[in-house]
Amino acid sequence: LPLSAPWPGHAWWEDYGDGQLNSLVALAAAQSPTLRMAQARVRQAAGAAQASGSGLFPRVEASGQALYTRYNEQAYESGAVAGSEHWDNNLLASAEYSLDLWGKNQAAYAEGLDNLAAAAAEGQAARLVLETAVVRAYISLARQYALLDVAQRTLAQRQGVLDITRKLLEAGMGTELAVSQAQTPIPAARSQIAEIEASIAVEKYQIAALTGQGPEAAEKILPPALSFAATPALPLDLPAELAGHRPDVVAQLWRVEAAGQGIEQAKAAFYPNINLLAAVGYVSIGLEHFLTVSAGNSYVGPAISLPLFEGGRLTGNLETRTGEYDEAVESYNQTVINALAAIASQASRLKSLEAQAAETAEALRLARRAYDIASRGYRVGLTDYLNVLAAEKDLLDAEERGVSIAAERMDAHAALMQELGGGYAVRSENAAMERLPDPLALPEPPAGLPPQTGERP
């Protein structure tokens, strides 16, 4: 059983260059209840694998008893036993070993290991979902802070226009109407700031929950240092084989393999079961002859059982196992199809956002130029306030659009990294395979069990 899988070894979120983000992702991986539940499922699968391998070894048992017994006269004929009282002693050690000529026990062990590998891959999938959730929530927090900066600049601009309007009125060049118009948008700007600050608090609470902490931890989260302009670019093409690195695809592949071993068990049940039995012990009435040669009792030999008439149980079990295998295969196929569709969708979204970002940058440049012209004209009395207000609205819309597009680009990149199974930088075939990262590392086979044989996916 290969205990490693080609998970991309690079922590892709580190490319964003924010140390606080790196710490939050590590914290989530260390203490999130979601990952601890995944760990528990891996331990359950490890225990089940160990139990399924027990059939490959001899089973040895020992038992003993010492009972003070009175033998009644009705159950026994007259003699030394009837009506007497004695210690009834029994000490026995027995061993049983299945020859497993048809591979039933080996297939059961293989199924357990396959289920263990699937559980570990599903644990990796849970880790990837959690890591991406933290990253995307952090990106959303950075977006809110960027919008807060825009809203605060807008408020400062509106207050500056109000000051100019009042000065023009004092100089006899303005009107009360113009002052009133300049005052009107200021409360709305303050309201928008308050709304964004509330959104920031909500995002921080969500990040705290994802990292397994209470709401009080939200106060310790500082404004992100993310640079939306530093969103990593994708390679020119993304090979379809990258879908095979997704942990959910790997998990489904192991489920198919486990179902195949179930069919082997169902087939082996049609053949004779041959066990070797042996026992040695002592049986005596009374203590005076216990543990003597005359009280010795032993047997050794084969035991054969052959199913003759099961009323269709074995055939039905084989049909059930075959159906489970077919279902696992189709589930794997659907998982691969969904993975390819998701990768294509996110890659297309990211490329579209890159094109939109260029257009938005040009729109923002033009909006700033128009606002500067309108502001200068208003200061010298060449234009009225309505022109300034219209230019300011266009500038605000362009700035907010620019922030949203930039944040969506980084969010789309994070989503694509998840769809690719954790990135697209996979080690070469000649390099050592990356082990499943702690704390969800795929365990070694249970101690004492033989290594799994045969080809594995």
SULTA-V613477 format. One record per helix or strand of 2 or more residues. SS is the DSSP state (2 for helix, 1 for strand). FROM is the first residue (numbers start at 1). TO is the last residue. Records with the same first field share a line. If there is no record, write none. Layout:
BEGIN
SS=FROM-TO + FROM-TO
END
This chain:
BEGIN
2=12-16 + 19-31 + 33-56 + 104-170 + 176-210 + 215-220 + 228-230 + 240-245 + 247-268 + 293-295 + 313-379 + 385-419
1=59-70 + 85-98 + 273-285 + 296-305
END
